[in-house]
C-alpha cells in the first residue's frame, strides 16, 4: 500500500454511505491508485474512497480537478478561479470548507470563489458530498458540500521527520509548479510547513487562440500540533496565500492582487466517557483583500475610464460538535456560527471619483444548531433523522453613501428596482430537516437508500446588497434587500452494488424549490438592469457510475451525470445548467508503472435562457457537444520518487464547457474556451 501522504491533494468522493463510488468509477479521469475503500454502516462516518494524490495531473487548480467527477461542473473565467457546480447548483448553494473554515471570496463578480484559495498542494483530501446527506456543515448547501482537509500528523519514536517535494510543468501555458511539505515531531507534538509556488502564462485553446489566463500564486502554511495521545489533538494553523497578476478572459477586468490570511484553532478528543464518544471544537478567521481593475494588466478601451474595484471579505466562525451514544443510536449534535463582513467600491482612477459602492458595508451573521440521530432498526436497516435551525441577520451600514457619477446611493438603487425598498437590518429563522432510510443487501452486495430533506439557504452579500451603479441603466447590477431565502425540498433514491470484478452506483433526485433566488433582468424599456427575484423552481437528474476489472491489470469505467432545471414561475429553463456529461477510462496497472486513457465528453446544451429582453440572458447561447481524449502514465523510479506525465486534450479539440461568466461592467456573457493540447510532467519525492 502506498503512502497516503503527498503534496498534491487526494480527492475523496464521499456521500455518507451514498454516492459511494470506487476510485475506478469516480476518478476515471486521473491516473489513480486505490489506497483503501471503507464502507461504513450508518451516517455518522462517511464511506470514502481515497485516491493516491501523487497521480493527479499537475498545475491544475482545485476546482478544475473537481470537474473530473461526474456530477461536478464548473464555470471558467480564466486560468484561476473556476467556480464549482454540483447538480446544477453553485455559489453559496454549496457549502465549501477549507480545513474547517469558511472562506468567502472578495470579488463581487466571483473571480475568487472559495476554491481559488484552496491550493491543491496544501491538502491531503478533498471530500465531495453530493446533495444533502448531513446537516452538520452549515445552513443551506442544497447542492452539496466540498471539504478540503489536512491530515493530523502523528510521529513515533522511530519517525521524526517527513519530507515531501514536488515539481511540475505544463507545456500549454508554460506553467511551473513547486511544492514542499515538511513536518517533524515526536509522540506529543509536531510542526509542519506547507509551501507552494505556481506561475502560469496564458494558454492556447484548440484553435490556437491565446486565452487570457496567466497568474502567479504563492502559499505558505505553518501548523503546530499537540498530540499527547492518539485520542487527543490541539492544533493551531496560520496560512497565507498571495495571488498576483490574474488575467481573466471572461471579465472586463483583471485582478492584480488577491490575498488570503486564514487562522485556525482546533481541539478534538475521542477520550471522554462511555456516553460522549467524541467532542470537537474549532474557531477560525479568514481575511481576504482583493483588487480588480481594467488598466494595470490590459490596455483600457477608454483612457478616461480607468476603473478599479478594491474589496475585502472578512469571516470569523467556529463550531462545537459532540457525538453521543444512546439506547436509540448515535447522536451527533452541534452549534456553529459565522460572521462575514464585506466591503467593495469601484473608483475611476482617471478622475479619482467614486463610481459605485458595490458592497456597502455588508454584514451577514449566521448561528445554527443541529441534531442528527442514526437509529438501527435491525441488522440490515437503519434510519437517519436530523433537524437544523439557523438564525440569520443581515445589514448594510453604508447604503446611504452617494457616489460621484451617477449620483445614486445603494438605497436609491434598491428603491428604483424593488418598490422603494431600503437596506434595513433583517432577520431570518430558517428550519431544515433530513430523513434517510438505508438497507444493506444480502451477501454484502451493497446498499439501497432513500432520503428526504429540507434546506434553507439565505441570500449572499451580492444577491441581497450589491449596488453596481453603471453609467447607463442597462449596466446596473442591483441586489434585492427584501429577497426571501430559498427553500429546497429534495428526494433522492440510490443504489450501490459491488462485486469482485465490478462495482456500480446510481442515484436519482428531485428538488422542488420555493423562493429560488433568480438572477434576472429588469424588463423595462431603456432600463434592462440585472436584478434578483424569487421564483418557483424544479431541478431533477441523476448520476450513474460503473467500473469493471477485466484482469488483475486492466480496468475500465464510465460515469454519467445529468440535471434538468426549470424556472416554473416563468416557464423557462434556468440559465447556467450543465448538459449531460460523461467520463470513460481504460487503465493498465503493473508493479511499478501504469498507463491509461480517458475520454471526457458533454452533450449539446440547448435548454438555455439567453435573451436579456425576455429572460435573464445569462447563457451565451446553445453550446455544441464535445469530446476530448487524455492519456497519462506514471513510473515509480524507486520507493521514494515517482514520475507522472500525460497529455490532456490529445487531439487539440477547440471546445468550451457550457457554463460561462459575466463581464464586470455590463450584461455581456463570455464563454471561455478550454485549453488545447497540454502535455505535462510531475516529479514527486517522499522521504
N, C-alpha and C positions, 0 to 999 in steps of 0.2 A: 504494500500500500504506500503510495507516495505521500509526502508531507502535505498537510493542508495549508502550509504556510508559504506565502509568496507575496510579491509586491503588487501584483495585479489582482483585482477583486474577483472572487468567485461569484457566480450567480446562483443563488439558491431559489428555486421556484417552489413556493410554499403556499398551501391553501388550507392549512389547519384540517388535515385529513380529507380535504377535497382538492380537486385540481392537482393531485399529486401525479407528476409525470416524471418518468425516469429521465436521466440525463440524455439518453439517446433520443427521447421524444422531444423534450422541452428545449434542448440545446443542440439540435442537429446542425445548426449553422456555425458551430465552433468546433475546433479540434478539441475533444474533451476526454477526460479520464474520470470515470466514476470512482469516487473515493468511498462513499458509503450511502446506502439508502435505508432510511429509518422510517418504518411505518408505525405510527403511534395510535393506539386506541383512545379516543376522546379528544376533545378540542383544546385541552389545556396546553399541549405541546404540539407544535407544527410537525407534520411529516415533511421531511426535506430530502432533497437530492443535492448533494454537494458536488461541485464541478471543480476540477483542477484548474485554478485560475492562471496557472503558468501557461496554459494553452490558449488563452484569449488573444485575439489578434491585437496588434499594438497600435498606439496613437489613435485610439477612438475614445471619445468621451463616454461617460456613464450612460446617458440616455440613448445614445446611438447604439451602444451594446444591447440595451434592453429591447430595442426594436427587433432583435433576432428572435424574440419569444413570441410564438403565435398568440394573438390577442392583445399584444402591446404594440402600439404605433407611436409616432412622434412627428411633430412639425419642425422642419428645419428652417432656420433663418440665416445660417452661415456655417462656419466650421465648429462653432461652440454654442452651447445653449439650446440644444434640441429639447423641445417641450414634450414630455411623455403623455401618451393617451392610452387608457385601458378601457376596453369595451365601449369605445366611443365617448368616454368622459375624461376631462382633462383639468388642468389648473388646480384650483382648490377642491375639485371633486375627487381628487386623490389626496390621501394622507402620505406625505413623504417625510421621513425622519432620517437625519444624518447622525448615526450613532446616538440615537435617542433625542436629538434636538430638532425642533422645527426651525428651518432657516428660510425665511420669506424673502424673495428677491427684491432688488432695489429699483427695477425698471418697470414703469407702468405698462410698457409695451412688451414685457416679458422677454427681454434679451437674456435675462439671467434667472430662469426658473430654479427651484431648489437644487435640481440635479447638476446645474452648472457649477455648484460649489462642492460636488462630491467627486473628487479626483479618484479614478479607479485604483491608483496605487495606494490609497490611504485606507482601503477597506478589504477585509477578507471575504465577506459575504454580502450579497445583495439578495434580499428576500422579496419576492413579488407575491402578493395576496390579491387574487382577482375577486372582485365583488366584495360582499360583506360576509366575512367568516368570523369576525370577532368585533366587539365594541371597545376594545382596550386602547386602541391607538389614537383616540381623539374623536371629537364630534364630526359628523359628516363622513367623508370618504366613501361615497356610494360606488365609485368606480373601482376602488381598491386601495391598497396600501403598498408602498415601497419602503423597505427598511434597509439602510446601509449600516453595516455593523462591523465592529472590530472585535477580534478575539481577545480574551483575557490572557495575559502572559503569565505562565507559571513555570518556575525553574526548580530544579533539583540540585542536590549536591554534586551530581556528575555533569550538569549542564549549566554553564554560567553566562553564555552569550549566544545570540543568534544573529546572523548577518544575511540579508537578502538584497541582492543587487540586480538591476535590470537596465538594459539599454535597448532602444528600438528605433527603427527608421521606416518611414513610409514614403515611397517614391513620388506618388501623385500628391502634391502639397509639400514635398520636401520636409516632412515632419520628423523632428528629433525628440526623443523622449528618454529621460534618465530618472531613475528612482532608486532610493536606498531605504531599507527598513532595518534598523539596528536596535537590538534590545539586550539588556543584561540584568542579572539579578540573582537572587537566591530564594530559599524557601519562604521567606517572609516579605519579599517585595521585589519590585523591578522598576526600571526606567527604560523608556522606549522612544526612539526618534524615527519619524517617517518623513521623508522629504522627496519631492519630485519637481522636475522642470520639463516643460514641453514648449517647443516653438514650432509653429506651423505656418507655412506660406499659403497663398491662395491655391486651390486645387482646380483641375480642369474636369469638366463633365465629359460624357461620352462623345459629344460633338466637337470636342477640342476647344470649348469656350471657357475662358477663365472665370471662375466664380469667386466673388469677394468672400473670403472665409478665413483669412490669416488671424493668428492670435498668439500670445505668449502667456504662459501660466506657470507660476511658481508657488508651491505649497510646502508648509512645514508644520509638523505636529509633534509635541512633546507630551508623553503620557507618564505619569507617576502612579504606581500601584502599590498598595499594601495588602498582602495576602498571608495573614497569619495562619490560615488553614485552607484546605481545598473547599471549604464551605462558606468562606467569608471573603469579601472584596471591598476595598475602599480605593477609589480611583479618581485622579484629577487629570484633566487633559486641557491643553492650550493649543489652539490651531489658528494658523494664519494662511490665507490664500490671496495672492495678488495676481490679477489678470490684466494684461495691458494690450492696447492697440488691437482690439477686436473689430474685425471688419464684418459687416452684415449685408449680404446681397438682398435680403428680404425686408429691408427697412430703409427709411430716408435718412437715417443717422447711423453712425458707428459709435463704439464705446472706447475711449482712450483709457478708461480706468474702471475696474470693478474689484473691490477688496472685501474680504470677509474675515472677521475675527470671531471665533467661537470658543467659549469656555464651558466645561462640563465638570460636574462633581457627582459621583455615583457611589452608592452603597448598596450591597446586596449580601444577604445571608440566607442560607438554607439550613442553618443550625439553630432552630428556635425552640419548638416543642412538638408534642405529638399532634397538636391541632393546627398550629400555624406552621405550615411546611416551608414557606419562603416569604421574605419581605424584601422589597426593592424600593429605594428612594433615589431620585435623580433631580438635579437642578441644572439649568443651562442658560447661557446668554449668547446671542448672536448679533453682531453689529455689522451692517453692510453699508458701504459707501459706493455709489455708482454714478458715473457721468456718461451721458451720450451727447454727441453734437454732430453737426453736418459740415464741419470745415477743417478740423485738425488732421483728419485722416483721409479726406477727399476734397476735391475742388467744389465749392458750393456753386449752384447754378445762378444764384443772385448774391453778389458781394454785400448787399445791404441787408441780407437775411442770414446772419451768422448765428444760428440757433444752438444754444447749449442748455442741457437739462440735467442739473445736479440733483441727486436724490439720496435718501437714506432710509434704511429699514432696520429697526432695532427690535429684537424679540427676546423676551425673558419668559421662562416657563419651567415646569417641573411636574413630577408625578410621584405618587406613593401607591404601590401595588402590593397586595398581600394574597397569598394562596392559602386557603383554609380547607382542611379535611373535615367532613361531617358525615353523619349517617345517610344523608341524601346524596352525597357525592362530593366532588371537589368544587369549591367556590374560588372564584377569582374576583376580588373587589378592589376598587381603587378610586383615587381622586387625581385629577390633573388640571393644570391651568396654563394659560399662555396670554401674554400681552404683547401686541405688535403695534409699534408706533412708526408711522411713515410720513415723510415729508418729501415733496418734489416740486420744483418750479421749472419754468422754461424762460430763458433770458435771451434777448437779441444782443449779442456782444458787439454788433456793428454800431449800436447807439446806446448800449448799456441800459436797455429798457426791459422791464419785466413784462413778459408776454402772456404768461399763464401761471396760475397756482394749481399744478396738476394734482398733487395730493395735499390738501390744505390742512396739515397738522392732524392726520388721521390717527385715531387710537381705537383698536378693537381688542376687547378683553373677553376671554372665554374661560369659564370654570365648569368642569364636568365631573360627575360621579357615575360609576358604573358597577354592575354586579353581574357575573355570569356563573351559571351552575352546570356542570357536566354530571348528569344523573344516569347511572347504568340501569336499564330496565331488566336485562338479563345478560347472558354471556355474549350474545351476538348483537344486541340492540342497546342504543343509548340515546338520550335526548339532551340537547344543549339549549338552555334558555337564558336570556340576558335582557337587561334593561339599562338605559343610559339617559341621564338628564344633563343638559348643558344650559348654563346661564350666560348670555351674550350681551354685552353693551358696546355701543359704538358712538363715536363723536368726531367732529372735525372742528378744531379750535381756530382755524384761520380761514373759515369760509366767507368772511366778510372782507378779506383783503382784495383790493381793486388793482389789477394790473394796469400798465400804461396804455396798451393798444392791442385790441379794442378794450375799452374800459368796462369790463364785465367781471364781477367777482364770481366765485363759485356759487354763492347763494343766488346771484342774479341768473346764472345759467340754469340752476335747478328750477327756478321759478318759471323760466321760459318753457321748459320741456316737461315739467311734471306738475302743472296746475298750481303754481305758487309754492311748491314745497321748499323747505329750508333744512339746513343741516343741523338738526337738533339732536340731543342725546337720546338714543333709542335703545330699548332693551328687548330681548327675546328669551323665551323659556321653551327650550326645544327638547322633545322626548323621542327617544329611539328604542328599538327593541329587536331581538333576534330569537328565532325558534328554529331548531335544526334537528332532524332525525337522521341517524346513521345506522346502517345494518351491514354487518360483516357476512359475506357469503361463505358458504361451507368450503372446506378443504383449502382454506387460505387463498381462494380465487381472487378476492378483492373486496370491494365495498360499493354499496349504493347509498345515496343520500338525497335528502330534500330539505330545503331551507326557505324560511320566510324572514324578511327583515324590513324594518322601517328606519331610515336615517334622515336626519335633518341637517342641511348644510346652510350656514349663514353666508351672506354676500361678503365678498372680499373688499379690500380698500378701493380697488378700481371700479367694481360694479356699483358700489354704494356712493363713492365720493369723488371720482375722477372729474376734473374740470379743465379739459384741454380746450383753450379758448382760441380756436382757429381764426385766421384773418377773414374767412368767409364762413357763413353758417354751415355749408356742406363739409367743412373741415373740422367742425367741432366734435368733440367726443366727451360725453357728459354722463357721469354716474347718476344713479337714482337713490336719493337718501331715504325714500319710503319703500324701497323694494322689500318684498317678503322673502323669507328663507325658503329654500327648496325642500320638498318632502318626497323622498324616494321610497316606494313600496315595491319590494322585489321578491320574486320567487325563483328558485334555482333547483334544478334536478340534475343529478350526475351519477356516473358510474366509473369505477376504476377496476381494471382487471389486470392480472399479472400471472404469467406462466414462465416456465424455464426459458423458452425461446422467444416469447413475445410479451408485450405489455401494451395496454390501451387505456385511454381515459377520454371521456366525453361529458360535456355539460351543455345544458340549455338554460337560458334565463329570460325573464320578462320583468321589465321595470316600468311601473306606472308612476309618473312624476306630477305632483301638484306644484304649481308655482315655480316651474322651471325658469331659471334666470336666463333669458334670451338676450344676447347682444343683437341689436336690430338697428333699423334706420327710422328716423322721424319723417314719416311720409307726408311732407307738406311741400308744395312747390316753392323752390327757392330756399328751402331750409331742411336739407336732407342730412341732418346731423346723425352721428352714431349715438344711440341711447341704449338703455336696458329696461326690460319689462318682464313681467311674469306671464307665462303661458302654461297650458297643459301639454304634457309630452309623453311619448311612449318610446321605449327602447327595448329591443329584444334581439337575441342572437345566440351564438354558441361557439364552442371550441371542440376540436377533435384531434387527438394525437395517437399515433400508433408506431411502435418500433418492433423490428424483427431481427433476431440474431441468427444469421444463416449458418455460420460456423463459429468456431472459437475466435476467429479473426475478423470475420465480415459482419457488419451490422448496417441496417438501413432504417430510415424513419421518415415519417411525413406528419406535418401539423397543419391544420386549417383553422381559420377564425373568421367569423362574420358578425356584423352588427348592423341593425336597421333602426334608424332614429327618425321619429316624426314629431313635428310641431302640430299637435292636434287642434289647437286654437285656430290656426290659420290654414290648416290642411296643406302643409308643405313640408318637405324634408328639413331636418336640422342640418345646418351647414357644418362642414368640417368633420364629417363622419367617414371613417376609412372604409374602403371596399372589402370584398372577400380577399383574404391574404393567405399565402401558403408558403411553407418551407419544407424541402425534402433533402435528404442527405444519404450518402453512401460512404462508409469509412472502413479502413483496414487497419488493424492494430497488431503489431508484432511485439517482441520482447523489449526492444529499446528504441523503436521508431513507430510512427503511424502516419497515415495519409488519408485524405478524404476529399470529397467533392460535395457541394451543396447547391441547391437551386432555390433562390428567393423569388417570389412572384406575387403579383396582385392583379385582380381583375379590373376592368374598366369601371369607373365610378360615374354614373350619370344621374344619380339621385342627389341633386345639388340645389343650392339656394344662392344664385349668382347675380340676381338683379337687384341693385340697391333702390330702384324706384318702386318695386313691388314687394321686396323681401329684405333680407339682411345684406345681401351682396357679399357675404364673407367667403364664398367659394370663387376661385378664379374662373371655373367652368368645368366641363367634363374633363376627366383625366383618363388617358389611354392606359390599357393594361400593359404590364411589362413583366419580364423575367430576366434574371441575371444569374450567372454561374460563378461560383467562387471555388478555388482549390486551396488546400492547406496541408501542412505536414509538420512533424516535429521529430527531433532526434536527440536522445539522451547521450551527450558526449561522455559523461561519466555520472557518478551518483550525485554530484553537486551542480553540474552545468547542463542546461538544456537549450537547444537551438530550435526556434519556431520560425516558420516562414510560410508565405502564401501569396496568392494573387486574388484580390476581390474584383468583381465585375470583369471577368477574364476576357470577354468578347467586346469590351468597351462600349456597352449599350448606353445610349442617351435616354435618360428617363428621370422622372420626378415622382415622388410619392404624392398622393392626393392632398394631404394636409399642407396648407400654405400659411403665410403670415401676412400681417397688415403693416403698411408703411406707418411711420410715426407721425406723419404730417397730414395725411388725407385718407379717404376710404379705399385707396388703391390696394388691391390684394396682389401679393407677389409669391409665385411658386418657384422654389429654388431647386434646381437640378441636383441630383445626387452625383457623387464623384464617378469619373470614368475608371478605366483600368488602373488598379492601385496595387503595386507589389509592396510587400512589407516583410520585415525580418525583425526578430527579437532574440536577444541573448539573456538568459536568466541564470543566476548563480546563487546557491543557498549553502551556507556554511554553519 
